């Protein structure tokens, strides 16, 4: 059977305001290749800024790439919108936010609404699956979202995301707000989903408690490049340390190598980091989601003088 998740020579650069990468911009993700079959659980590891979230978002269909680079269930995650609308492909990550018309983008979910109304508002789900998730995540249906803690809101988010039986699940630091018990129960449930239903999961996290025997595969990313993609057994053969200590050793080696390269650049009179690409400002106009003013110094005067409504 074809792999559930397949990445072939994935190369990606964030586009500018015109939808194209800035001229000469180095790729953020470069030549990444790995695949996962049904029932496998992959732990995606790497330092902050390595590109883990970008890879998960590309797999989740949130960024457009060539259809041949990324296939989920044999289909293009970006171009085949039925993948996500059906629930076969599920992405959970980051802050739980929404867009509010004429108010702002990426506003945290904190309105005065009960957990029950949100969870039971998702239609077309199996009531037994819903009740099981409510029990596993220990959700009080009377919670009000504007009064709930970060961990309580996160439980509701996870519950709503898992209500429909998924075939591929992408998790990006989704357990960071959960307490030890809720996290352990969730990981046990997700493992059961893979073993009983053949679901495939990719989980990016920096918290390794209880994960020594949870994943079937480990993928390590550094500076947007694939360092290794191996079954857990192979990783254990390489190192006799715990999973956390093994990953820690990789990251320490990566950090030391980065420091050595920066030192060499400094000795040669070069800047520690590559300079910002000339002309990038022309492509990026400085506007960001929810901003009412430009982030580029001095540009606000241009907009104020050229906007006919404000004259």
C-alpha positions in Angstrom: 0.0 0.0 0.0 1.1 3.6 -0.6 2.4 5.5 2.4 0.0 7.6 4.4 2.4 10.5 4.5 5.1 10.9 1.8 7.5 13.8 1.4 9.8 13.9 -1.6 12.5 16.5 -1.9 10.5 19.1 -0.1 11.9 22.6 -0.6 10.1 25.7 0.6 10.6 29.4 1.1 7.9 31.7 2.6 6.5 34.0 -0.1 6.4 37.7 -0.1 3.4 40.0 -0.6 3.3 39.1 -4.3 3.0 35.3 -3.5 6.6 34.6 -4.7 9.7 34.0 -2.6 12.0 37.1 -2.3 14.7 37.0 -5.0 17.8 35.1 -3.8 16.1 34.1 -0.5 17.6 30.8 0.8 15.0 28.0 1.3 13.7 27.5 4.9 13.1 23.8 4.2 15.5 22.1 1.8 15.4 18.6 0.3 13.4 16.9 3.1 12.4 13.3 2.4 10.6 10.7 4.5 7.5 8.7 4.5 5.2 7.0 7.1 2.8 4.1 6.7 -0.6 3.4 8.3 -0.3 2.8 12.1 3.0 4.5 12.5 3.7 7.3 15.1 6.5 9.7 14.3 8.2 12.1 16.7 9.4 15.2 14.9 12.3 16.8 16.9 14.7 19.7 16.4 15.7 23.0 18.0 13.6 26.1 18.0 13.4 27.5 14.4 14.5 24.2 12.8 11.4 24.2 10.6 9.2 21.6 12.4 6.1 23.8 12.4 6.5 24.8 8.8 6.7 21.1 7.7 3.6 20.3 9.7 1.7 23.2 8.2 2.7 22.2 4.7 1.5 18.6 5.5 -1.7 20.2 6.8 -2.3 22.0 3.6 -1.7 25.5 4.9 1.1 26.3 2.5 1.1 25.5 -1.2 3.9 23.4 -2.6 4.3 21.3 -5.7 1.8 18.4 -5.4 4.6 15.9 -6.1 6.5 17.1 -3.0 3.9 16.3 -0.4 1.3 13.5 -0.5 -1.1 12.6 2.3 -3.3 9.5 1.7 -2.0 9.7 -1.9 -3.4 13.2 -2.4 -2.1 16.8 -2.3 -2.8 18.3 1.1 -3.1 21.8 -0.3 -5.0 21.2 -3.5 -7.4 18.5 -2.2 -9.5 20.4 0.4 -11.7 17.3 1.0 -8.8 15.9 3.0 -9.3 18.3 5.8 -13.0 18.9 5.5 -13.7 15.2 5.8 -11.6 14.9 8.9 -9.2 12.3 7.3 -6.4 14.9 7.8 -6.3 16.8 11.1 -3.9 19.5 12.2 -3.7 20.7 15.8 -1.2 23.2 16.8 -0.3 26.6 18.2 -2.7 28.9 20.0 -6.4 28.3 19.5 -7.4 31.4 17.6 -10.0 32.8 15.2 -10.4 35.8 12.9 -12.9 38.5 13.9 -14.3 40.6 11.1 -13.4 44.3 11.3 -11.6 43.7 14.6 -8.5 41.6 14.0 -6.9 38.4 13.1 -5.6 35.5 15.2 -7.7 36.5 18.3 -7.5 33.9 21.1 -10.6 31.8 21.7 -11.9 33.4 24.9 -15.5 34.3 24.2 -18.2 33.6 26.8 -19.4 30.2 25.6 -19.6 26.8 27.3 -17.4 23.9 26.5 -20.6 21.8 26.0 -21.9 24.2 23.3 -18.6 24.1 21.4 -18.1 20.4 21.6 -21.7 19.4 20.9 -21.8 22.0 18.1 -19.7 19.8 15.9 -22.1 17.8 13.9 -21.8 14.4 12.2 -19.7 12.7 15.0 -20.1 9.4 16.8 -21.6 10.2 20.3 -19.6 7.3 21.8 -16.3 8.7 20.5 -17.3 12.1 21.8 -18.1 10.8 25.2 -14.8 8.9 25.3 -12.8 12.0 24.5 -14.6 14.1 27.1 -13.8 11.4 29.7 -10.2 11.0 28.6 -9.5 14.7 28.6 -11.5 15.2 31.8 -13.5 18.1 30.4 -16.2 19.8 32.5 -18.9 20.7 30.0 -19.8 23.7 32.2 -16.4 25.4 31.6 -16.8 29.0 30.1 -14.1 29.7 27.6 -13.5 33.3 28.8 -12.9 32.0 32.4 -11.1 28.7 31.6 -7.4 28.3 32.1 -5.0 27.8 29.2 -4.9 24.0 29.9 -8.7 23.8 30.0 -9.1 25.6 26.7 -6.5 23.3 25.2 -8.4 20.2 26.3 -11.5 21.5 24.5 -9.5 22.3 21.4 -8.0 18.8 21.3 -11.4 17.2 21.9 -13.0 19.1 19.1 -10.1 18.3 16.7 -10.3 14.6 17.4 -14.1 14.2 17.3 -14.0 12.9 13.7 -11.9 9.7 13.2 -8.7 10.8 11.5 -6.4 8.9 9.2 -3.5 11.3 9.5 -3.0 13.5 12.6 -0.4 16.4 12.9 0.3 17.6 16.4 2.5 20.7 16.9 3.3 21.2 20.6 -0.3 20.5 21.4 0.3 19.1 24.9 2.3 22.1 26.2 -0.6 23.3 28.4 -1.8 20.0 29.7 -1.0 18.6 33.1 0.8 15.2 33.5 -2.3 13.1 33.8 -4.2 14.7 30.9 -1.1 14.3 28.7 -0.5 10.7 29.6 -4.2 9.8 29.0 -4.1 11.6 25.6 -0.9 9.8 24.5 -2.4 6.5 25.5 -5.6 7.2 23.5 -3.6 8.3 20.4 -1.5 5.1 20.5 -4.6 3.1 20.6 -6.0 5.0 17.6 -2.9 4.0 15.6 -2.9 0.3 16.7 -6.6 -0.3 16.3 -7.6 2.0 13.4 -4.3 2.3 11.5 -4.1 6.0 12.0 -0.7 7.8 11.3 0.5 10.6 13.7 3.3 13.1 13.5 4.0 14.8 16.8 6.4 17.7 17.2 7.3 18.4 20.9 10.0 19.4 23.3 8.5 17.4 26.2 9.8 13.9 26.2 8.3 12.5 29.5 6.6 9.2 28.8 7.7 9.1 25.1 10.5 6.5 25.3 8.3 3.8 23.8 5.5 5.9 22.3 6.8 6.6 18.8 7.6 4.1 16.1 9.8 6.5 14.2 12.0 9.6 14.9 12.6 12.4 12.4 15.3 15.0 13.3 15.3 18.4 11.5 18.1 21.0 11.8 18.2 24.3 9.9 15.4 23.1 7.6 17.3 20.0 6.6 16.7 16.3 7.4 19.3 14.9 9.7 17.8 11.5 10.2 14.6 9.6 9.8 14.7 6.2 11.5 12.6 3.6 13.3 12.8 4.0 17.1 14.7 0.6 17.4 17.5 2.0 15.2 17.7 5.1 17.3 18.0 3.0 20.4 20.8 1.0 18.8 22.7 4.2 18.1 22.4 5.4 21.7 22.0 3.7 25.0 20.6 6.9 26.5 16.9 7.7 27.1 15.1 9.4 24.2 15.3 12.8 25.9 19.1 12.5 26.5 19.6 11.2 23.0 17.8 14.2 21.5 19.6 16.5 23.9 22.9 15.2 22.7 21.9 15.9 19.1 20.9 19.5 19.9 24.1 20.2 21.9 26.2 19.0 19.0 24.2 21.1 16.6 24.6 24.2 18.9 28.3 23.7 19.3 28.7 23.4 15.5 26.7 26.6 15.0 28.9 28.4 17.5 32.0 27.2 15.7 30.7 28.5 12.4 29.8 31.9 13.8 33.3 32.1 15.4 34.9 31.4 12.0 32.8 34.0 10.3 33.8 36.5 12.9 37.5 35.8 12.5 37.1 36.3 8.8 35.4 39.6 9.4 32.1 38.4 8.2 28.8 39.0 10.0 27.7 36.3 12.4 24.5 35.8 10.3 23.7 36.3 6.7 22.5 39.8 5.9 18.9 40.5 5.0 18.4 40.1 1.3 18.5 43.4 -0.5 15.2 44.3 -2.0 13.2 42.2 0.5 11.4 45.3 1.7 10.1 45.8 -1.8 8.4 42.4 -1.7 7.3 42.6 1.9 5.4 45.8 2.6 5.6 45.4 6.4 2.0 44.6 7.1 1.0 41.8 9.4 -2.2 40.1 10.6 -4.2 42.4 12.8 -1.9 45.4 12.4 -3.3 48.8 11.7 0.1 50.4 11.0 3.1 49.2 8.9 6.0 47.7 10.7 8.5 49.5 8.4 9.8 52.7 9.8 8.6 55.8 8.0 6.2 54.0 5.7 3.2 55.0 7.7 3.6 58.6 6.5 3.3 57.3 2.9 0.0 55.5 3.6 -1.5 58.4 5.5 -0.7 60.8 2.7 -1.9 58.5 -0.1 -5.1 57.3 1.5 -8.0 59.3 0.1 -10.2 58.5 3.0 -7.9 60.1 5.5 -7.1 63.2 3.5 
